[in-house]
Amino acid sequence: MSKTAQVIAAVYDEDHDAGRVVGRSLKSLREAVGLTQLQMARKLGVGQAAISKIEARGDVQISSLKKYVDALGASLRIEAAFNADSEISTRLREELALEEHSDRQLVLPIFSSDEMFLEESKDLILSIHPQYSDKILAGKKTVELRRRFPLATAKGTKVYIYSTSPVRAIVGSAEIAGIIKLPIKDMWKKYSKCAFIKKQAFESYFEGLSEGFALELKNAQAFDKPIELLELRERFNFTPPQSFIYAKQEMRRALMDEQTSLSN
């Protein structure tokens, strides 16, 4: 049996003893990267008996599991997988505004020791038409309406504003003050004025939906120099989202530098 097959066999062990499954998986991974128990023990600064115990039982704390996986040169991720056809999966997709796909499971992260993985979930890039993005950056438009949006987004999350055609550039930023899910009729009554949208456009945008999302914004700031699409593509392989995307680490750093220059 190949090394890869050994790892898979350990993960899918049918004896339902979670501890032993984890232990066997760790052992298979260690062997796959070519480390002995003694070498692994030296990397972790423990005795060989401790490694043997972990691999035999596997019932270790997440912090210890992270250290073991880090010593292998990998990063630890723990995920929860839901059946795609289940009621809870459908509800989570709606609340988190996740796109439908053909997978049989909805997989959501619980823990990750990968810094990039964690950071990518923080800042957002929103595509907004220039007639609205200009008003946001001028401090007039304080609410952005969306058909779908993740309710779990934390208050204070940074939002970078991509102004669509004909501007086609990231022109500034704002922060999320709150996310409200409302029936469409209530949304119009509460937010029509501060969202700066006409009734016909509102009804057309939310056609077929009974509920929508209102993103309450604060601390809007325009960039001194917008970052145009051509530069975004060349530097970050950026593709403008239809609604929103999470900013990748390298792009976040560049946008943060631009934001810092505004404060100086």
C-alpha positions in Angstrom: 0.0 0.0 0.0 1.3 3.5 -0.9 2.0 6.2 1.7 -1.0 8.2 0.4 -3.2 5.1 0.6 -2.1 4.5 4.2 -3.1 8.0 5.2 -6.5 7.7 3.5 -7.1 4.3 5.2 -6.4 5.8 8.6 -8.7 8.7 8.1 -11.6 6.4 6.9 -11.1 3.7 9.5 -14.5 2.1 10.2 -13.9 1.3 13.9 -15.4 4.7 14.8 -12.7 5.3 17.5 -11.9 8.9 16.8 -8.7 8.9 18.9 -7.2 5.9 17.1 -8.2 7.3 13.7 -6.4 10.6 14.4 -3.4 8.7 15.8 -3.1 6.5 12.8 -3.5 9.4 10.5 -0.6 11.3 12.2 1.6 8.2 12.1 0.9 7.8 8.3 1.6 11.5 7.7 4.9 11.3 9.7 6.0 8.3 7.7 5.0 9.9 4.5 7.3 12.9 5.1 10.1 10.5 6.1 10.4 11.1 9.8 11.0 8.5 12.5 9.3 8.8 15.9 12.7 9.7 17.4 13.2 12.5 14.8 9.7 13.8 15.4 10.3 13.7 19.2 13.4 15.8 18.8 11.5 18.4 16.7 8.9 18.7 19.4 11.3 18.6 22.3 9.6 15.6 23.9 10.5 11.9 24.5 9.9 9.2 21.9 7.4 7.6 24.2 5.2 10.8 24.0 5.1 10.5 20.2 4.2 6.8 20.4 1.4 7.6 22.8 0.0 10.3 20.5 0.0 7.9 17.5 -1.5 5.1 19.5 -4.3 7.0 21.0 -4.7 10.3 19.2 -6.8 11.9 21.9 -4.7 15.1 22.2 -5.5 18.8 22.7 -5.8 20.9 19.6 -2.8 22.9 20.7 -0.7 19.7 20.8 -2.2 18.5 17.5 -1.2 21.8 15.9 2.4 21.5 17.1 2.6 18.0 15.7 1.3 19.0 12.3 3.5 22.2 12.3 6.5 19.9 12.9 5.6 18.0 9.7 5.8 21.3 7.8 2.0 21.5 7.4 -0.8 23.6 8.8 -3.8 22.3 10.8 -7.3 22.8 9.6 -10.5 21.5 11.2 -13.7 21.6 9.3 -17.3 20.8 9.7 -19.0 19.0 6.8 -22.8 19.2 6.3 -24.8 17.1 3.9 -25.6 19.5 1.0 -29.2 18.4 0.9 -29.9 18.9 4.6 -32.1 21.6 6.0 -29.2 23.1 8.1 -27.0 23.2 5.0 -29.6 25.2 3.1 -30.1 27.6 6.0 -26.3 28.1 6.4 -26.0 28.8 2.6 -28.6 31.5 2.9 -27.2 33.1 6.1 -23.6 33.1 4.9 -24.5 33.9 1.2 -22.6 31.0 -0.1 -22.9 30.1 -3.8 -24.5 26.8 -4.8 -22.2 24.1 -6.2 -22.3 20.5 -7.1 -20.5 19.1 -4.1 -22.4 16.7 -1.9 -21.2 18.5 1.3 -21.1 22.0 2.7 -17.7 22.3 4.4 -17.1 25.2 6.8 -13.9 25.9 8.7 -13.8 25.6 12.5 -10.1 26.1 13.1 -7.0 26.8 11.0 -3.4 27.4 12.0 -2.7 28.8 8.5 -2.4 32.6 8.9 -3.3 33.3 5.3 -6.4 31.2 5.6 -7.5 33.2 8.6 -6.7 36.5 7.2 -8.5 36.0 3.9 -11.8 35.8 5.8 -11.5 39.4 7.1 -11.6 42.1 4.5 -14.1 42.3 1.7 -14.1 43.8 -1.8 -17.6 45.0 -2.9 -18.5 45.8 -6.5 -20.6 48.9 -6.5 -21.9 51.1 -9.4 -20.1 54.5 -9.6 -23.4 56.4 -9.0 -23.5 54.7 -5.6 -19.8 54.4 -4.7 -19.4 58.1 -5.2 -22.1 58.8 -2.7 -20.7 56.3 -0.2 -17.3 58.0 -0.3 -18.9 61.4 0.0 -20.6 60.2 3.2 -24.1 60.6 1.9 -25.0 56.9 1.2 -24.6 55.0 4.5 -26.4 51.8 3.5 -25.6 49.3 0.7 -28.4 46.8 -0.2 -27.7 43.3 -1.2 -29.7 40.2 -2.3 -27.4 38.0 -0.4 -24.7 38.6 2.2 -23.1 36.6 5.1 -24.8 37.7 8.4 -21.8 36.3 10.3 -19.6 39.2 9.0 -18.2 41.0 12.1 -18.9 44.6 12.8 -15.9 46.7 11.9 -15.0 44.5 8.9 -13.1 46.6 6.3 -14.9 46.9 3.0 -12.9 48.0 -0.1 -15.0 49.5 -2.8 -14.6 48.4 -6.4 -16.3 51.0 -8.6 -17.6 49.2 -11.7 -17.6 50.3 -15.3 -16.8 52.9 -16.5 -14.5 53.6 -13.5 -13.2 50.0 -13.0 -11.0 50.7 -10.0 -10.9 50.2 -6.2 -11.6 53.8 -5.1 -11.8 53.7 -1.3 -13.0 51.9 1.7 -15.6 51.8 4.5 -16.4 49.7 7.6 -19.4 47.6 8.3 -21.4 49.0 11.2 -24.1 46.3 11.0 -25.8 43.8 8.7 -29.6 43.6 8.8 -31.8 41.0 7.2 -35.3 42.3 6.5 -38.4 41.6 4.5 -38.2 43.6 1.2 -41.2 45.8 2.1 -39.6 46.7 5.4 -36.3 47.3 3.9 -37.7 49.9 1.5 -39.4 51.8 4.3 -36.3 51.8 6.5 -33.5 52.3 4.0 -34.7 53.8 0.8 -33.5 57.3 1.6 -30.0 56.5 3.0 -29.5 53.9 0.3 -30.1 56.4 -2.5 -32.0 54.0 -4.7 -35.2 54.7 -6.8 -38.2 52.5 -6.2 -38.2 51.0 -9.7 -34.5 50.0 -9.4 -35.1 48.7 -5.9 -38.0 46.5 -7.0 -36.1 45.2 -10.1 -33.0 44.3 -8.0 -35.0 42.4 -5.4 -37.5 40.8 -7.8 -38.3 37.2 -6.7 -37.0 37.6 -3.2 -39.0 38.0 0.1 -36.0 39.2 2.1 -32.8 41.1 1.6 -29.7 42.4 3.4 -28.8 45.9 4.4 -25.1 46.7 5.0 -24.8 49.7 7.3 -21.6 51.5 6.5 -19.4 53.9 8.4 -15.9 55.7 8.2 -16.0 55.9 4.4 -12.7 57.2 2.9 -11.7 57.8 -0.7 -8.2 56.7 -1.9 -5.9 59.5 -3.0 -5.2 57.4 -6.1 -7.7 54.7 -7.2 -6.1 51.3 -8.0 -7.3 50.6 -11.5 -8.4 47.2 -12.8 -5.4 46.8 -15.1 -3.0 47.1 -12.2 -5.2 44.9 -10.0 -5.1 42.2 -12.6 -1.3 42.4 -13.2 -0.3 42.5 -9.5 -3.0 40.3 -7.9 -4.7 38.3 -10.7 -7.8 40.1 -9.6 -11.2 39.5 -11.2 -14.0 41.9 -10.2 -16.7 40.1 -8.3 -20.4 40.3 -9.2 -21.2 41.1 -5.6 -18.3 40.6 -3.2 -15.2 38.5 -2.5 -12.8 38.2 0.4 -9.5 40.0 -0.2 -6.4 37.7 -0.4 -3.4 38.4 1.8 -1.1 40.1 -0.7 -3.9 42.3 -2.0 -5.0 43.2 1.6 -1.5 44.4 2.4 -1.4 46.7 -0.7 -4.8 48.1 0.2 -3.9 48.6 3.8 -0.8 50.5 2.7 -3.0 52.8 0.6 -5.4 53.2 3.6 -2.4 54.1 5.9 -1.3 56.8 3.4 -4.7 58.4 3.8 -4.2 58.8 7.6 -0.7 60.4 7.3 
